[in-house]
């Protein structure tokens, strides 16, 4: 899970989002199985995780005196 979470964060910082299919390929799972696996590992769906991460990154940027976008 750590590898996937790290990849999501890196891509979001670069302004490039990975969709579920691309993330599933990273861990050699079907997209449907990946969705189930992601919830099992994180406790929340991928879409919710990405929203939370974007919000956290924006808050961190504001706290650092940067623009949140």
C-alpha positions as CSV (number, residue, x, y, z in Angstrom):
1,X,0.0,0.0,0.0
2,X,2.8,2.4,0.9
3,X,4.1,2.3,-2.7
4,X,0.7,3.2,-4.2
5,X,0.1,6.0,-1.7
6,X,3.5,7.4,-2.4
7,X,2.9,7.2,-6.1
8,X,-0.4,9.0,-5.8
9,X,1.2,11.8,-3.7
10,X,4.1,12.3,-6.1
11,X,1.8,12.5,-9.2
12,X,-0.6,14.9,-7.5
13,X,2.3,17.2,-6.5
14,X,3.3,17.2,-10.2
15,X,-0.3,18.0,-11.2
16,X,-0.7,14.6,-12.9
17,X,-3.3,12.3,-11.5
18,X,-3.2,8.5,-12.0
19,X,-6.5,6.9,-12.6
20,X,-7.6,3.6,-11.0
21,X,-6.6,1.5,-14.0
22,X,-3.0,2.9,-13.9
23,X,-2.7,2.4,-10.2
24,X,-4.1,-1.2,-10.5
25,X,-1.4,-1.9,-13.1
26,X,1.3,-0.8,-10.6
27,X,0.3,-3.6,-8.2
28,X,-0.7,-6.1,-10.9
29,X,-4.4,-6.2,-10.0
30,X,-7.6,-5.8,-12.0
31,X,-9.2,-2.3,-11.6
32,X,-12.1,-3.9,-9.7
33,X,-9.9,-5.9,-7.4
34,X,-7.7,-2.9,-6.9
35,X,-10.6,-0.8,-5.6
36,X,-11.5,-3.5,-3.1
37,X,-7.8,-3.9,-2.1
38,X,-7.4,-0.1,-1.7
39,X,-10.4,0.1,0.7
40,X,-9.1,-2.9,2.7
41,X,-5.7,-1.2,3.0
42,X,-6.7,2.4,3.6
43,X,-10.2,2.2,5.0
44,X,-11.6,4.6,2.4
45,X,-12.2,4.5,-1.3
46,X,-9.6,5.8,-3.7
47,X,-11.6,8.8,-4.8
48,X,-12.0,9.9,-1.2
49,X,-8.4,9.3,-0.4
50,X,-7.3,11.5,-3.4
51,X,-9.7,14.3,-2.2
52,X,-8.3,14.1,1.3
53,X,-4.7,14.2,0.0
54,X,-5.4,17.2,-2.2
55,X,-6.9,19.1,0.7
56,X,-4.0,18.1,3.0
57,X,-1.5,19.3,0.3
58,X,-3.3,22.6,0.0
59,X,-3.3,23.2,3.7
60,X,0.4,22.3,3.9
61,X,1.1,24.8,1.1
62,X,-0.8,27.5,2.9
63,X,1.1,26.8,6.1
64,X,4.3,27.1,4.2
65,X,3.2,30.5,2.8
66,X,2.7,29.1,-0.6
67,X,-0.3,29.2,-2.9
68,X,-2.7,26.2,-2.2
69,X,-3.1,25.3,-5.9
